[in-house]
Amino acid sequence: MSDTRPLTGVPAPTPSRSTVAVLGPGGVGGLLAALLARAGHRVICIAGDETAHALQHGGIRVHSGQFGDFTVPVEADTLLRVPVDLCLMSVKHTALDTALDRVPPGLLDGGLVLPLLNGIEHLDTLRARHGARRVVPAVIRVESTRTAPGVIEHGSPFVEIDVAGVPDRLAPLAALLTAAGVDTRVMPEENAVLWAKLAFLAPFALLTTRYRLPIGDIRSERREELAALVEETAAVSRACGGPGDAAQLLARYEAFPPGSRSSMQRDAEAGRPLELDAIGGAVLRAAERHGIPVPFLERLVAELSAD
């Protein structure tokens, strides 16, 4: 990362009523927007015309085993027009550059930016645009899908966010999210937070997408390839300051419901652009920087690029 200085000098939102913008109210952003609105915060969803119109008139409908089924009204627009305390950025990496035009930087000067994108390299873009102190490195763990504009299917029995920074500094942000139902932890090391997710996500996303199979079939039919890819990504993670225990990573896949599919796999099946560069490409570039051979990863990314 280009800048990992502690966050100082920027007011953090508190659990009392805050104004929160959600850029990209899809499966992840839509769920968080609904939970925050249900908790009493002012939520403004920023999206394209169709989605903004649907949310303006019907709110967000959530179907969740964890939170139940509920509908909550939110504000929605195609452009952020008022200052906010917090901006959640949950667009796909492939749409980030275009989506950022919907959020004028000046309206975030008094708040924080919480990016919940896959990968790690988006932080450089956001820090250059909004300033290093304002951008909070974070990852989210959840299975949640937008089935139609404003309709969210939450499948996992959890929603977890890890943020990186000074604990005292980010405690109000963690409290705000946790109070809304999102288990949120503050961790001290940015690279440890980011690579803990990427080292797990890359094998999951790449293999399920390459073979169009859920994780249960990957575990049984492509186990040697899964183990090889985990070994490679774990080595890169270690070199970058993240966790690097391949056995622990494999154990996490064993605990996943067998029908689980990655968001990249869903994008491939729907004909949408893939976050291949943000996930596989980022690991490849990190491997090259540290001189780590990753032949299986290279082959897999090349095959997916050719599809």
matplotlib code that plots the C-alpha trace (Angstrom):
import matplotlib.pyplot as plt

x = [0.0, 1.2, 0.2, -0.6, -0.4, -2.8, -6.1, -6.0, -7.8, -11.0, -14.2, -15.5, -19.2, -20.8, -23.7, -26.1, -28.0, -25.4, -25.8, -24.4, -23.9, -23.8, -22.1, -23.3, -26.4, -26.0, -25.8, -23.3, -24.1, -27.9, -27.8, -25.6, -27.8, -30.9, -29.4, -28.2, -31.5, -33.3, -31.0, -32.2, -29.5, -30.1, -29.0, -28.5, -27.9, -26.0, -26.6, -27.7, -31.1, -32.9, -31.7, -32.1, -35.7, -36.5, -35.2, -36.9, -40.3, -39.9, -37.0, -34.9, -36.4, -34.2, -34.6, -32.3, -32.1, -30.1, -32.1, -35.5, -37.5, -38.0, -38.4, -37.0, -37.2, -34.0, -33.1, -31.6, -30.0, -27.6, -25.3, -24.4, -25.5, -25.1, -22.2, -22.1, -20.4, -19.6, -19.5, -19.6, -18.1, -19.4, -19.2, -17.4, -13.8, -14.5, -17.0, -15.0, -13.6, -17.0, -18.8, -16.5, -17.8, -21.1, -19.5, -17.9, -14.8, -15.7, -18.9, -16.7, -14.3, -15.9, -16.4, -14.8, -14.6, -15.1, -14.3, -15.6, -14.3, -12.5, -8.7, -6.2, -5.1, -8.2, -6.9, -4.3, -7.0, -9.2, -6.3, -5.3, -8.8, -9.9, -6.7, -5.0, -6.5, -10.1, -9.9, -10.3, -8.9, -11.5, -12.8, -16.2, -17.2, -20.8, -22.8, -25.4, -26.9, -29.0, -31.7, -33.4, -33.0, -33.7, -34.1, -31.4, -31.0, -28.7, -27.5, -24.7, -25.5, -23.1, -22.0, -18.5, -16.3, -12.6, -11.2, -7.6, -6.2, -5.8, -8.4, -9.3, -9.7, -12.0, -14.0, -17.0, -17.2, -17.1, -19.8, -22.0, -21.8, -22.0, -25.1, -26.8, -26.0, -22.7, -20.0, -17.1, -13.5, -10.7, -7.4, -4.0, -2.3, -3.6, -1.8, -2.9, -6.6, -6.5, -4.5, -6.5, -9.4, -7.5, -5.5, -8.8, -10.8, -8.4, -8.5, -12.2, -13.1, -10.7, -11.4, -15.2, -15.2, -12.8, -14.7, -18.2, -18.6, -19.5, -16.9, -18.2, -17.4, -14.1, -13.1, -14.0, -13.2, -10.3, -8.7, -5.1, -5.6, -7.2, -4.3, -1.7, -3.4, -3.8, 0.0, 0.9, -1.4, -0.4, 3.2, 2.4, 0.3, 3.2, 5.6, 3.1, 2.6, -0.6, -1.5, 0.2, -0.9, -2.1, -3.6, -5.7, -6.9, -7.9, -9.7, -11.8, -12.9, -13.9, -16.3, -18.0, -21.5, -20.9, -23.2, -21.4, -20.4, -18.2, -19.4, -16.9, -18.6, -22.0, -20.7, -19.3, -22.6, -24.5, -22.1, -20.9, -17.3, -15.0, -12.9, -10.1, -7.5, -8.5, -8.2, -6.0, -4.0, -3.3, -1.8, 0.3, 1.7, 2.5, 4.2, 6.3, 7.4, 8.5, 10.0, 7.6, 6.9, 3.2, 2.9, -0.6, -2.0, -0.4, -2.0, -5.4, -5.5, -4.4, -7.2, -9.8, -8.5, -8.9, -12.5]
y = [0.0, 3.5, 5.0, 3.2, 6.1, 6.0, 7.8, 11.0, 14.3, 13.1, 12.9, 9.4, 8.6, 7.6, 5.1, 8.1, 9.0, 9.5, 10.3, 7.5, 7.3, 3.9, 3.9, 0.7, -0.7, -4.2, -7.4, -6.1, -2.4, -3.0, -5.2, -2.7, 0.2, -1.7, -2.6, 0.9, 2.5, 0.0, 1.1, 4.7, 6.3, 8.5, 6.4, 7.8, 5.1, 6.3, 4.3, 4.4, 5.6, 2.3, 1.3, 4.8, 4.9, 1.5, 2.4, 5.8, 4.1, 0.8, 1.0, -2.0, -5.5, -7.9, -11.7, -13.1, -16.1, -14.0, -10.8, -11.9, -10.5, -6.8, -3.7, -0.3, 3.1, 4.8, 7.9, 7.3, 9.4, 9.2, 11.7, 12.5, 16.1, 16.5, 16.0, 12.7, 11.2, 8.0, 6.7, 2.9, 2.0, -1.4, -1.2, -3.8, -3.0, -3.0, -0.1, 1.9, 4.6, 5.5, 5.2, 7.6, 10.4, 10.1, 11.1, 14.6, 14.4, 17.7, 16.2, 13.6, 16.1, 15.7, 12.0, 8.6, 6.5, 2.7, 0.7, -2.8, -3.9, -7.1, -6.9, -4.5, -2.0, 0.2, 1.8, 3.7, 5.2, 6.2, 7.7, 9.8, 11.1, 11.5, 11.6, 8.8, 9.9, 9.6, 6.2, 3.2, -0.1, -2.8, -6.1, -7.7, -11.4, -12.1, -13.9, -11.6, -11.1, -8.5, -10.4, -7.2, -3.5, -3.0, -6.8, -8.5, -12.2, -12.6, -16.2, -16.4, -16.6, -13.7, -10.3, -9.4, -6.4, -6.0, -2.4, -1.5, 1.4, 2.8, 1.1, 4.2, 6.1, 3.7, 2.5, 4.7, 3.4, -0.2, 0.6, 2.1, -0.9, -3.4, -1.8, -2.2, -5.9, -6.0, -7.6, -5.3, -5.6, -3.0, -4.6, -2.8, -4.1, -3.1, -5.8, -8.5, -7.5, -7.2, -10.3, -12.4, -12.0, -12.0, -15.2, -16.9, -15.2, -15.7, -19.6, -19.6, -17.1, -18.3, -22.1, -21.8, -19.5, -21.5, -24.7, -23.2, -25.4, -24.6, -25.0, -28.5, -29.8, -28.0, -29.7, -33.2, -33.0, -30.4, -30.9, -31.0, -27.8, -26.2, -27.2, -26.0, -22.6, -22.2, -22.9, -20.2, -17.5, -18.3, -17.8, -14.4, -13.4, -14.2, -12.1, -9.2, -9.3, -11.3, -14.8, -17.6, -20.9, -23.0, -25.7, -23.1, -21.7, -25.2, -25.8, -22.7, -24.1, -27.3, -25.4, -23.7, -24.9, -27.1, -25.1, -21.8, -20.0, -16.9, -13.6, -13.9, -17.1, -15.4, -12.6, -15.1, -17.0, -13.7, -12.4, -9.5, -8.2, -10.2, -8.8, -11.0, -8.3, -7.0, -10.5, -12.8, -9.9, -8.3, -11.6, -12.0, -8.5, -9.0, -12.4, -10.7, -7.9, -10.5, -13.0, -15.8, -18.4, -19.0, -21.1, -22.5, -19.1, -17.7, -20.5, -20.1, -16.3, -16.8, -19.4, -17.1, -14.1, -16.1, -17.2]
z = [0.0, -0.8, 2.6, 5.8, 8.3, 11.3, 10.8, 12.8, 12.6, 10.8, 12.8, 13.1, 12.9, 16.2, 16.9, 17.3, 14.1, 11.3, 7.6, 5.6, 1.8, 0.1, -3.3, -5.0, -3.2, -4.6, -2.7, -0.1, -0.2, -0.3, 2.8, 4.7, 3.6, 4.8, 8.2, 8.8, 7.8, 10.1, 12.9, 12.5, 10.4, 7.4, 4.4, 0.9, -1.8, -4.8, -8.0, -11.6, -12.8, -12.6, -9.2, -7.7, -9.0, -7.6, -4.2, -4.1, -4.6, -2.9, -0.5, 0.1, 0.6, 2.5, 2.7, 5.4, 7.7, 10.1, 10.1, 8.9, 6.0, 6.1, 3.9, 4.9, 3.1, 2.0, 0.1, -3.3, -6.0, -8.9, -7.4, -3.8, -3.1, 0.7, 3.1, 4.9, 8.0, 6.3, 2.7, 2.2, -1.2, -2.3, -6.1, -8.1, -8.8, -12.5, -12.0, -9.4, -11.7, -13.2, -9.9, -8.1, -10.4, -8.4, -5.1, -5.2, -2.9, -1.1, 0.4, 2.2, 3.8, 7.2, 7.2, 6.5, 3.4, 4.0, 0.9, 0.8, -2.5, -3.4, -3.8, -2.3, -5.0, -4.9, -1.7, -3.7, -6.0, -3.1, -1.0, -4.0, -4.3, -0.7, 1.3, 3.3, 6.7, 5.4, 3.8, 6.2, 4.9, 5.4, 4.3, 4.6, 4.8, 3.8, 1.1, -0.2, -3.6, -5.4, -7.2, -8.6, -7.9, -4.2, -3.5, -1.4, -0.6, 2.3, 2.5, 5.1, 8.8, 9.4, 8.3, 9.4, 8.7, 9.8, 9.7, 10.0, 12.0, 15.5, 17.7, 19.7, 16.5, 14.8, 17.8, 17.0, 13.5, 14.7, 17.3, 14.6, 12.4, 15.2, 16.6, 13.1, 13.1, 11.4, 13.6, 13.2, 14.6, 14.6, 13.7, 13.9, 10.8, 7.4, 5.4, 7.8, 7.3, 3.6, 2.8, 5.3, 2.9, -0.4, 0.3, 1.0, -1.8, -4.7, -4.8, -4.1, -6.8, -9.4, -9.1, -8.9, -11.9, -14.0, -13.5, -13.0, -9.8, -6.2, -3.5, -2.5, -6.0, -6.1, -2.8, -4.1, -7.8, -7.9, -4.5, -5.7, -7.7, -4.7, -2.4, -5.0, -5.4, -1.6, -1.1, -3.7, -2.4, 1.2, 0.3, -1.3, 1.7, 4.1, 2.1, 2.1, 5.9, 5.9, 7.3, 5.5, 7.0, 4.0, 6.3, 8.0, 4.7, 3.5, 6.7, 6.1, 2.7, 4.4, 6.7, 3.8, 2.7, -0.3, -2.5, -2.0, -5.2, -5.5, -6.7, -9.6, -10.6, -10.5, -12.6, -15.2, -15.3, -15.9, -18.5, -16.4, -16.3, -13.9, -11.1, -12.4, -12.3, -8.9, -7.4, -9.4, -11.0, -7.6, -6.3, -9.4, -9.1, -5.4, -6.2, -8.9, -6.5, -3.9, -6.4, -5.5, -8.2, -8.7, -11.8, -11.1, -10.4, -13.6, -15.6, -14.1, -14.6, -18.2, -18.8, -17.3, -19.3, -22.5, -21.8]

ax = plt.figure().add_subplot(projection="3d")
ax.plot(x, y, z, "-o")
ax.set_aspect("equal")
plt.show()
